[in-house]
């Protein structure tokens, strides 16, 4: 079957409603085209079972969506871990982003291109949406701004018929960070420090010391302090020359 063209979808063949597609092993469907949404060669329902179908369908074109075979989604699946721990939100536009890849496939794991995937926090609060690419993968970039706690992010088709979910643990601020808001933690930059994660702003580095950032205080040459987190900086003398 070759050289056919459709003004919408399914350049060579549309298998719809209760119809069933049957093909012999020697079949080939090539060089067809669709000017519509998808399926340069085939627009299929779920009423077929042909292992190796993608090998029989080659060299077709569609203006949008799958060039060769377009099938209804049968599975939405998160690629990678479904359990994220220790996530922290940072202030700033690109800080505190979580990136998750979600695959959408039909029968025999055929990729579904152009499927819309929505992400919702705890299944209700909308976060973002994206379409799956030619490999059937939707790249989801999530801006997470939540106080410390346990959350669930659900990725689903718009009608909710197919979905997958991951668990997300948002941690609180730690030493070397300050709590700029109930949802964000900022690492203290060079020239400042913080020893208390409940602080809302970083403290300036004490005199006669260097602060590379976080909770680190380093006395200048000829000076010392009694503990790693001490802000009391002392000059060496012959009496205390053994201190470090």
VOGU-3710 file (C-alpha; in Angstrom, 3 decimals, decimal comma):
1> xxxxxxxxxx> 0,000/0,000/0,000  1,826/3,096/-1,191  1,375/6,610/-2,559  -1,883/7,498/-0,798  -2,737/10,875/0,784  -5,366/11,989/3,296  -6,522/15,537/3,941  -6,827/14,789/7,661  -5,293/11,719/9,340  -4,413/8,187/8,283
11> xxxxxxxxxx> -2,754/8,711/4,890  -3,154/5,084/3,823  -5,786/3,661/6,158  -8,063/4,604/9,054  -9,203/1,761/11,322  -12,015/3,142/13,443  -14,771/2,074/15,823  -15,156/-1,763/15,848  -13,110/-2,462/12,708  -10,129/-4,816/13,078
21> xxxxxxxxxx> -6,791/-4,506/11,278  -5,211/-7,721/9,969  -1,930/-7,782/8,005  0,293/-10,548/6,629  3,989/-10,693/7,479  4,868/-9,618/3,932  2,764/-6,470/4,040  4,344/-3,021/3,716  2,875/0,470/3,887  5,205/3,144/2,535
31> xxxxxxxxxx> 5,301/6,663/1,074  1,842/7,754/2,198  0,965/11,150/3,640  -1,566/12,869/5,919  -2,148/16,623/6,007  -3,979/16,458/9,340  -3,079/15,598/12,903  -1,250/12,273/12,754  -0,775/8,903/11,152  0,975/9,483/7,836
41> xxxxxxxxxx> 0,195/5,832/7,100  -2,225/4,458/9,706  -4,704/5,906/12,185  -5,705/2,975/14,379  -8,110/2,033/17,147  -7,127/-0,533/19,781  -8,676/-3,470/17,887  -5,511/-4,990/16,406  -2,657/-7,244/17,420  0,210/-7,181/14,928
51> xxxxxxxxxx> 3,697/-7,638/16,427  6,286/-5,868/14,311  3,787/-3,446/12,785  6,277/-0,567/12,941  8,733/-2,521/10,774  6,055/-2,879/8,075  5,252/0,844/8,030  8,070/3,084/6,824  8,722/6,362/5,022  5,328/7,987/5,538
61> xxxxxxxxxx> 4,734/11,630/6,478  2,266/13,643/8,521  2,195/17,412/9,050  1,652/16,879/12,771  2,043/13,912/15,085  3,330/10,487/14,120  4,641/10,109/10,574  3,853/6,396/10,356  1,405/4,893/12,864  -0,914/6,819/15,173
71> xxxxxxxxxx> -2,533/4,775/17,943  -4,629/5,667/21,002  -2,683/5,894/24,287  -2,699/2,708/26,335  -0,150/3,586/29,024  1,258/6,665/30,765  4,528/5,893/32,535  7,096/7,943/34,451  10,634/7,379/33,176  12,967/7,237/36,154
81> xxxxxxxxxx> 12,392/7,270/39,885  8,940/7,523/41,422  10,279/8,425/44,867  12,135/11,744/45,216  13,525/12,653/48,632  15,297/15,760/49,906  13,922/18,149/47,279  14,330/21,825/48,144  12,895/24,937/46,529  15,228/27,849/45,843
91> xxxxxxxxxx> 14,309/31,507/45,266  14,588/32,630/41,649  12,880/31,836/38,365  14,803/28,683/37,427  15,571/27,496/40,933  13,669/24,690/42,578  12,600/23,133/39,287  11,859/19,443/39,007  12,150/17,781/35,580  10,299/14,533/34,892
101> xxxxxxxxxx> 10,009/12,597/31,614  6,710/10,799/31,025  6,184/8,304/28,198  2,882/7,755/26,398  2,549/4,505/24,437  -0,131/2,489/22,690  -0,353/-1,219/21,950  2,978/-3,016/21,511  4,661/0,064/23,066  4,156/2,183/19,933
111> xxxxxxxxxx> 4,971/5,812/20,897  2,041/8,222/20,952  3,160/11,592/19,600  1,237/14,759/20,434  -0,577/13,428/23,522  -1,176/16,058/26,217  0,066/15,189/29,701  -0,982/17,257/32,704  0,841/17,368/36,062  -1,108/18,020/39,257
121> xxxxxxxxxx> 0,093/18,302/42,842  -1,738/15,766/45,024  -3,912/15,084/41,992  -5,729/18,446/42,157  -3,472/21,540/41,930  -2,457/22,109/38,301  1,299/22,500/37,807  1,989/22,295/34,059  1,247/20,413/30,838  3,161/19,373/27,734
131> xxxxxxxxxx> 2,797/17,263/24,581  4,670/14,046/23,913  7,348/14,152/21,220  8,060/11,733/18,340  9,375/9,195/20,867  6,174/9,489/22,884  7,932/11,345/25,723  6,579/14,474/27,405  9,262/16,512/29,160  7,617/18,018/32,241
141> xxxxxxxxxx> 9,354/20,958/33,967  7,696/21,635/37,323  8,138/24,720/39,489  7,691/23,393/43,004  7,055/25,927/45,780  5,802/23,997/48,803  6,683/23,956/52,522  8,445/20,872/53,899  6,284/17,773/53,709  5,220/14,737/51,689
151> xxxxxxxxxx> 3,451/15,239/48,361  2,226/13,262/45,356  2,506/14,472/41,757  0,112/12,854/39,285  0,814/12,825/35,539  -2,270/12,046/33,471  -4,120/12,487/30,211  -6,563/15,430/30,413  -9,539/13,096/30,941  -7,713/11,241/33,721
161> xxxxxxxxxx> -8,180/7,868/32,029  -4,452/7,020/32,161  -1,997/8,235/34,793  1,153/7,589/36,805  2,377/9,242/40,003  5,507/9,917/42,006  6,048/10,751/45,672  7,961/13,901/46,567  9,564/14,780/49,895  10,325/18,484/50,320
171> xxxxxxxxxx> 12,941/19,025/53,015  13,387/21,986/55,305  16,369/24,336/55,340  19,674/23,054/56,735  22,663/24,756/58,305  24,288/27,097/55,799  20,892/28,028/54,327  18,319/30,641/55,325  14,545/30,467/55,027  13,674/33,295/52,646
181> xxxxxxxxxx> 10,012/32,196/52,662  8,040/29,268/54,118  8,641/27,414/50,807  12,239/28,325/49,878  15,771/27,888/51,219  18,722/29,975/50,013  22,360/28,953/50,398  24,388/31,812/51,867  26,740/33,205/49,186  30,439/33,980/49,559
191> xxxxxxxxxx> 31,058/36,758/52,079  28,240/35,615/54,355  27,200/32,641/56,510  24,367/31,152/58,528  24,528/28,755/61,463  20,771/28,656/62,079  18,459/27,364/59,272  15,557/29,308/60,779  17,305/32,599/59,966  15,622/34,644/57,241
201> xxxxxxxxxx> 18,832/36,320/56,018  22,551/35,525/55,922  24,983/37,176/58,343  28,012/39,115/57,086  31,374/37,441/57,544  33,047/38,488/60,843  36,189/40,633/60,714  39,533/38,881/60,206  37,920/35,863/58,519  36,802/34,614/55,124
211> xxxxxxxxxx> 33,413/33,065/54,429  33,242/31,040/51,171  29,507/30,526/51,659  27,130/28,240/53,541  28,116/27,766/57,178  31,909/27,976/56,731  33,990/30,582/58,587  37,763/30,510/57,953  40,025/32,731/60,118  42,605/34,820/58,263
221> xxxxxxxxxx> 46,293/34,007/58,592  47,424/34,838/62,152  43,918/34,338/63,597  41,986/31,411/65,089  38,607/30,415/66,500  37,752/27,787/69,070  35,229/25,823/66,997  34,175/25,441/63,375  31,023/27,469/63,892  32,424/30,082/66,241
231> xxxxxxxxxx> 32,185/33,723/65,142  34,728/34,838/67,750  37,963/35,383/65,825  41,162/35,782/67,902  44,694/36,907/67,003  47,480/34,449/67,719  49,843/35,306/70,586  52,771/33,522/72,183  50,357/32,244/74,872  47,848/30,633/72,494
241> xxxx> 50,124/29,863/69,522  49,107/26,194/69,730  45,456/26,910/68,798  44,120/26,148/65,312
//
